[in-house]
Amino acid sequence: MRMKLENRKQASCPGTHLIKTPELCVKICPTCGRDVEIFSDENQSTCETCGTIVYQHITSCIQWCSHARECLGEDTYQKLTKKD
């Protein structure tokens, strides 16, 4: 089992790309319509204009892969699975 996990890490799991190398996304605030910047590894951001919390739906391997916690690291895993 350990060998298989090491091979997975070396192959660079494609499900973690946007988590390990975040990209800036722009969402529209549902309250005031302004642009809200949010990185692909974040669950939410706050609109600087009106204070509304804008959520980002993250669909990734953390929802189905049994190795996600180990692959991402405990801190990142906890951050992304935290219920706000």
C-alpha positions in Angstrom: 0.0 0.0 0.0 2.8 2.4 0.9 4.4 1.9 -2.5 1.1 2.7 -4.3 0.7 5.9 -2.4 4.3 7.0 -3.2 3.6 6.3 -6.9 0.5 8.4 -6.7 2.3 11.3 -5.2 5.1 11.2 -7.8 2.5 11.1 -10.6 1.0 14.3 -9.2 -2.6 13.7 -8.6 -4.6 15.9 -11.1 -7.3 16.6 -8.6 -5.1 18.7 -6.4 -3.7 21.0 -9.1 -5.9 24.0 -8.3 -5.4 23.5 -4.6 -1.6 23.1 -4.6 -1.1 25.9 -7.2 -4.0 28.3 -6.5 -5.3 30.5 -9.3 -7.2 33.7 -8.9 -10.9 33.6 -9.7 -13.4 36.4 -9.9 -16.9 35.9 -8.6 -19.8 38.3 -8.7 -21.2 39.5 -5.3 -24.8 38.4 -5.2 -25.7 41.5 -3.1 -24.0 44.4 -4.9 -22.8 42.9 -8.2 -19.2 43.9 -7.7 -16.2 41.6 -8.5 -14.9 39.6 -5.6 -11.4 38.0 -5.9 -11.1 34.5 -4.5 -8.4 31.9 -5.0 -9.1 28.4 -6.1 -8.0 27.0 -2.8 -10.4 29.1 -0.7 -13.9 28.3 0.3 -15.0 31.9 0.7 -14.1 35.6 0.4 -15.7 38.8 1.6 -16.9 41.5 -0.7 -14.9 44.6 0.0 -17.8 46.8 -1.1 -20.7 45.5 1.0 -19.2 42.8 3.3 -21.2 39.9 1.8 -19.5 36.5 2.1 -19.1 35.0 -1.3 -18.7 31.2 -1.4 -16.9 29.1 -3.9 -17.9 25.6 -4.7 -14.8 23.5 -4.7 -15.2 20.2 -6.4 -12.1 18.2 -6.0 -10.6 14.9 -4.9 -11.0 15.8 -1.2 -14.6 14.8 -1.6 -13.9 11.2 -2.7 -10.2 10.3 -2.5 -9.2 8.3 0.6 -5.7 9.7 0.3 -6.7 13.4 0.1 -5.7 14.2 3.7 -2.2 12.8 3.2 -1.7 14.1 -0.3 -2.8 17.7 0.6 -1.4 17.8 4.1 -3.4 18.1 7.3 -3.6 22.0 7.4 -4.9 22.3 3.8 -7.3 19.4 4.2 -8.8 20.9 7.4 -9.1 24.3 5.8 -11.0 23.0 2.8 -13.3 20.6 4.7 -14.1 23.1 7.5 -17.8 23.8 7.8 -18.4 27.6 8.1 
